[in-house]
Amino acid sequence: MTSRAELASSRTDWIYPTVLALVFATALSVIYMSGPRNSIPPAPEPSASVPFDLNQPDRTYELPPRLEEISAVVVSDTEPIVWAVNDEEAKLYRIDLNDGSVEVSKKFGKPGDYEGIELVDGMVIVARSDGKLWRIDADGAQKISGPLDERYDVEGLGWDAKRSRLLVACKGKAGRGDDFEHTKAIYSVRVPSFEWSERPAFVVKRATLRRFLEEHPHVGRKPGAAKSFAPSAIGVDPATQSIYILSSTGKMLVVLDATGRDILDVVTLERSVHAQPEGLAFGRNGSLFISNEGRGTRPVLYRFDRRQVDVQPGSAGPRE
């Protein structure tokens, strides 16, 4: 017959292990739930390199269906107006930033793949994907040829006021020779002479972008995302001279220093916000505008206000 002492001992023998097991399981649960596997990383804050929250627009302009394939934008020097071109149409569109209204302002040529637009000294300059430029002013439109062709697939046009040059971003071929393999190139065009650079002004190598993504996990992209980088727009921040290159494929913004040699930062663009980002321009007060093609929804123009870093006026300061 089992004594009371033996019965108490046997109860203790299974109670203690059970309690310890419960405590251990609870601790593991707490560690698991608080660990990186289930944690949601906080959204990156705007940095000194990119003082914009590019996934939280400060204002959204819904555009009409006729701008479903809006491919490039530029902000007026003197008015609250954005000028835009639509892919496949040789037309300038005028977007009023007061009320978002849109009107066709001018037809300048035959239908084609128009991908870039800039305002320089009262001229509107439009780039086509085959490397042809259009200079448009009160006297009409003039076509300007250069060394590039359709293999280079020109997608972006930006104005570098400090160096009096246009920056031409190529989505396709970067140049002749093995040196340009796995590389995206930016060519330059002097204004007002419209003299092209024989070689790229600077390039973005896939290996360099991959290494940056490896060394900067805050971007939230695997290094392999560097393979999808292909410029769709380019612009120069008038406050910092940093060069912004938008890539619709891969949904990212790559920011270079003023020389174009070093990557300062990379920003991931959320697909829920940016269906197909194709146009980029800086505004009068240092704000940033990004246009998105429709892709089954309404095309939109976003305004992002500058945060943290103040815009300092200067010879190459923000458009007034």
Secondary structure, 3 states (H helix, E strand, C coil): CCCHHHHHHHHHHHHHHHHHHHHHHHHHHHHHHHCCCCCCCCCCCCCCCCCCCCCCCCEEEECCHHHCCEEEEEECCCCCEEEEEECCCCEEEEEECCCCCEEEEEECCCCCCEEEEEEECCEEEEEECCCCEEEEECCEEEEECCCCCCCCCEEEEEEEHHHCEEEEEECCCCCCCHHHCCEEEEEEEECCCCCECCCCCEEEEHHHHHHHHHHCHHHCCCHHHHHHCCCCEEEECCCCCCEEEEECCCCEEEEECCCCCCEEEEEECCCCCCCCEEEEEECCCCCEEEEECCCCCCCEEEEECCCCCCCCCCCCCCCC
